Amino acid sequence: MINKLDLDIFIETGRIMIRDGIVIAPWLTWGKGEHRISFTLFTDIRTWSRHFAAQHWRPDWTMDIFGGQPIHVERAAEACREAVSSTAVYLCHLELGTLTVTEEMVSVAQRLTENFVEKVGLKDFVTFYLLTNMYEDLQVLHYYGSIHVNDFLQGDIHRPWGTNTLTSEFKQAVASRLVTVRDGFVELTHYGNEVLQSITRVFVESGFLKFRSRLVRLNNFNNLEDVESLTNILIPSSASIRKSLLELSEIQAGSHVLELGCGTGAYTFDAGLFQAVGPNGYLVVTDPSTGMLSTVRRKRDDYHAEWVHVVRAQAERLPFPDNMFDSVTGCGFLHLTNIHEALREIARVLKPGGTFSTFYPLHFPVRSDFFLEWFEPLLSLESKASHPDVLPDSDTVPAAMKSLFEIIRLDEFEHEIHYTSPQTVVEFFVEVTNLFEEKTAILPWRARQDLIQRLIQRGEEICRKYQPESLVERHPAQMIRAVVKSK
Ligand SMILES: C[S@@+](CC[C@H](N)C(=O)[O-])C[C@H]1O[C@@H](n2cnc3c(N)ncnc32)[C@H](O)[C@@H]1O
């Protein structure tokens, strides 16, 4: 029997972890097959983690749940090493916009880990870490039904970032009767399945799975150098949408303006936002993706637009003082953020009476034959959501704005998405923006990669089968202009 109460404390541990900016996401450190931390720095992290764990660990520790396995000191060190490494990579993404970890970020990550451990205790932290591994180990069995013992031990399918084989995890999982071996294949026991459901509940309720998906998105955008050419293929009306948004924004020449999610500057330059602000004004353009910002800087220099300032930032954490801008605007970014956090930040940096205007796509009903056929492997994955769950409903943003803004204008309209380039469609919707977040969150590592390849292949077949004109869908979107309420 699994005692619900025993697990509930880990919901709180997960919440504190997210709040404190501690990350456990080894695939983030691992990058696209190459380690993002230099050998020397990684050796330092390893040494630090060993010392830190040895200081706080007690030999009588056992996991108080799922069979009470002993918690070895190596495991405690591994948890600390993983937290420091992933947190350092995360900080580099967020604070510096680089993928390469610096020494400074490692010391910040160590300090954050120390503070976090002081709050929740090393034992609970290590247990949470072990739950994340257990989740990957059990989820892969749940997803595939069974996998060969050798695949399980090597971890290639579900934990390809590991450097050691998973022998001790395997032995413990067998000893705790979470898994059983039949004809050389590992499978979940009934109890193992119950444990998986319980861990999933902890990860959903603490927000850990959602946080992980957000990291996937952040990581993918950071690796993407050009979002503009992708969106222009998918949404040929992008340029006219940006122009309409600029008109709606009513930007005053000479004012202080902040642009969020600028990408490669299609709205900033091509649509003419920088000209609307003009040389007597001040335009700060931001995006979390460093690759894209370098293009924006180049465009700024080409246009000699000295009043345009390029700053790395994500909408949920704006590095600007309160009451700094007359207007905040941005095209097609809000749906990729935590909408509540982003709106709170936007309201904070706006001057009293300042306005916010934006465009975002809404969640669309999945109904056309070609779409259902093409995306069947994705749509048939089990999850509560049958639609692209990342996109907002028509009342999501207006409702989230209610306490902070007064809506001046809200236009709902349809825009065309062209599904004629399978590679672009899958890369953008599934890999980068991860629109079906809830469905893909449960996928083991390899299954996610396989799904993306399969969808591209299916898309190529669909494009041969259907006429290009029938591969166009009209999806709903909103454009909104709002004024910040007095603060
Ligand atoms: C669809 S693109 C739009 C780019 C540009 N505004 C345009 O019109 O072409 C979305 C942009 O939002 C950015 N983005 C992703 N997550 C974000 C976040 N949390 N805060 C701000 N921008 C974000 C991405 O890096 C990407 O450049």
The ligand as an SDF file (V2000), in Angstrom:
LIG
                    3D

 27 29  0  0  0  0  0  0  0  0999 V2000
    6.6460   32.9210  -32.6130 C   0  0  0  0  0  0  0  0  0  0  0  0
    8.0980   33.7430  -32.1340 S   0  0  0  0  0  0  0  0  0  0  0  0
    7.6820   35.4270  -32.5140 C   0  0  0  0  0  0  0  0  0  0  0  0
    8.9000   36.2580  -32.8190 C   0  0  0  0  0  0  0  0  0  0  0  0
    8.6200   37.6810  -33.2920 C   0  0  0  0  0  0  0  0  0  0  0  0
    7.8870   38.4690  -32.3500 N   0  0  0  0  0  0  0  0  0  0  0  0
    7.9040   37.6800  -34.6370 C   0  0  0  0  0  0  0  0  0  0  0  0
    6.8520   38.2860  -34.7490 O   0  0  0  0  0  0  0  0  0  0  0  0
    8.4380   37.0550  -35.5690 O   0  0  0  0  0  0  0  0  0  0  0  0
    7.9950   33.6570  -30.3830 C   0  0  0  0  0  0  0  0  0  0  0  0
    9.1780   34.2340  -29.6330 C   0  0  0  0  0  0  0  0  0  0  0  0
    8.8600   34.1950  -28.2360 O   0  0  0  0  0  0  0  0  0  0  0  0
   10.0540   33.9240  -27.5460 C   0  0  0  0  0  0  0  0  0  0  0  0
    9.7590   33.3550  -26.2270 N   0  0  0  0  0  0  0  0  0  0  0  0
    9.6870   32.0530  -25.8460 C   0  0  0  0  0  0  0  0  0  0  0  0
    9.4500   31.9640  -24.5410 N   0  0  0  0  0  0  0  0  0  0  0  0
    9.3720   33.2390  -24.0720 C   0  0  0  0  0  0  0  0  0  0  0  0
    9.1890   33.8070  -22.7850 C   0  0  0  0  0  0  0  0  0  0  0  0
    9.0040   33.0240  -21.7120 N   0  0  0  0  0  0  0  0  0  0  0  0
    9.1970   35.1590  -22.6680 N   0  0  0  0  0  0  0  0  0  0  0  0
    9.3750   35.9490  -23.7470 C   0  0  0  0  0  0  0  0  0  0  0  0
    9.5640   35.4620  -24.9890 N   0  0  0  0  0  0  0  0  0  0  0  0
    9.5680   34.1330  -25.1520 C   0  0  0  0  0  0  0  0  0  0  0  0
   10.8090   32.9520  -28.4570 C   0  0  0  0  0  0  0  0  0  0  0  0
   12.2000   32.9290  -28.1650 O   0  0  0  0  0  0  0  0  0  0  0  0
   10.4810   33.4770  -29.8240 C   0  0  0  0  0  0  0  0  0  0  0  0
   11.4640   34.3440  -30.2930 O   0  0  0  0  0  0  0  0  0  0  0  0
  1  2  1  0
  2  3  1  0
  2 10  1  0
  3  4  1  0
  4  5  1  0
  5  6  1  0
  5  7  1  0
  7  8  2  0
  7  9  1  0
 10 11  1  0
 11 12  1  0
 11 26  1  0
 12 13  1  0
 13 14  1  0
 13 24  1  0
 14 15  1  0
 14 23  1  0
 15 16  2  0
 16 17  1  0
 17 18  1  0
 17 23  2  0
 18 19  1  0
 18 20  2  0
 20 21  1  0
 21 22  2  0
 22 23  1  0
 24 25  1  0
 24 26  1  0
 26 27  1  0
M  CHG  2   2   1   9  -1
M  END
$$$$
